[in-house]
Amino acid sequence: MHWILIIGIILLVTGLLVTNIYYRFKVLKLSRKLNRAKVEISPKMLFQPGSEKENMLKRYPQHRDDIIRLGHYMRQSMRIFVALLIAILVMAWFINQGSEYSR
């Protein structure tokens, strides 16, 4: 059981790294495209729904889809990171609990 949890943690960390690299390439690609088009974006505008985001979308209507997709990728990558981190911590907790009982 102990080895299964260790292998699970290794696989989750690998998954964390792979998804991080995947979303980093996606975000960088869109960021470069928007920077070349001289679109000014701050992360605050992407994460907070409201007037700032709407103003940005109104200022750059031709890049609306890219701006929305960039915010979606960033939020999705954070959700996946948090889920994998929680799974890693839970597995590490189980390993720690198992080592306490074997004493």
MODELLER restraints for C-alpha pairs under 7 A, 6 or more apart:
rsr = mdl.restraints
at = mdl.atoms
rsr.add(forms.Gaussian(group=physical.xy_distance, feature=features.Distance(at['CA:2:A'], at['CA:95:A']), mean=6.40, stdev=0.5))
rsr.add(forms.Gaussian(group=physical.xy_distance, feature=features.Distance(at['CA:5:A'], at['CA:91:A']), mean=6.15, stdev=0.5))
rsr.add(forms.Gaussian(group=physical.xy_distance, feature=features.Distance(at['CA:5:A'], at['CA:95:A']), mean=6.76, stdev=0.5))
rsr.add(forms.Gaussian(group=physical.xy_distance, feature=features.Distance(at['CA:9:A'], at['CA:88:A']), mean=5.67, stdev=0.5))
rsr.add(forms.Gaussian(group=physical.xy_distance, feature=features.Distance(at['CA:9:A'], at['CA:91:A']), mean=6.66, stdev=0.5))
rsr.add(forms.Gaussian(group=physical.xy_distance, feature=features.Distance(at['CA:12:A'], at['CA:84:A']), mean=6.43, stdev=0.5))
rsr.add(forms.Gaussian(group=physical.xy_distance, feature=features.Distance(at['CA:12:A'], at['CA:88:A']), mean=6.56, stdev=0.5))
rsr.add(forms.Gaussian(group=physical.xy_distance, feature=features.Distance(at['CA:16:A'], at['CA:81:A']), mean=6.50, stdev=0.5))
rsr.add(forms.Gaussian(group=physical.xy_distance, feature=features.Distance(at['CA:16:A'], at['CA:84:A']), mean=6.46, stdev=0.5))
rsr.add(forms.Gaussian(group=physical.xy_distance, feature=features.Distance(at['CA:23:A'], at['CA:73:A']), mean=6.68, stdev=0.5))
rsr.add(forms.Gaussian(group=physical.xy_distance, feature=features.Distance(at['CA:23:A'], at['CA:77:A']), mean=6.24, stdev=0.5))
rsr.add(forms.Gaussian(group=physical.xy_distance, feature=features.Distance(at['CA:27:A'], at['CA:70:A']), mean=6.11, stdev=0.5))
rsr.add(forms.Gaussian(group=physical.xy_distance, feature=features.Distance(at['CA:27:A'], at['CA:73:A']), mean=6.67, stdev=0.5))
rsr.add(forms.Gaussian(group=physical.xy_distance, feature=features.Distance(at['CA:30:A'], at['CA:66:A']), mean=6.73, stdev=0.5))
rsr.add(forms.Gaussian(group=physical.xy_distance, feature=features.Distance(at['CA:30:A'], at['CA:70:A']), mean=6.43, stdev=0.5))
rsr.add(forms.Gaussian(group=physical.xy_distance, feature=features.Distance(at['CA:45:A'], at['CA:52:A']), mean=5.78, stdev=0.5))
rsr.add(forms.Gaussian(group=physical.xy_distance, feature=features.Distance(at['CA:45:A'], at['CA:53:A']), mean=5.00, stdev=0.5))
rsr.add(forms.Gaussian(group=physical.xy_distance, feature=features.Distance(at['CA:46:A'], at['CA:53:A']), mean=6.36, stdev=0.5))
rsr.add(forms.Gaussian(group=physical.xy_distance, feature=features.Distance(at['CA:46:A'], at['CA:71:A']), mean=5.09, stdev=0.5))
rsr.add(forms.Gaussian(group=physical.xy_distance, feature=features.Distance(at['CA:47:A'], at['CA:71:A']), mean=6.70, stdev=0.5))
rsr.add(forms.Gaussian(group=physical.xy_distance, feature=features.Distance(at['CA:57:A'], at['CA:64:A']), mean=5.63, stdev=0.5))
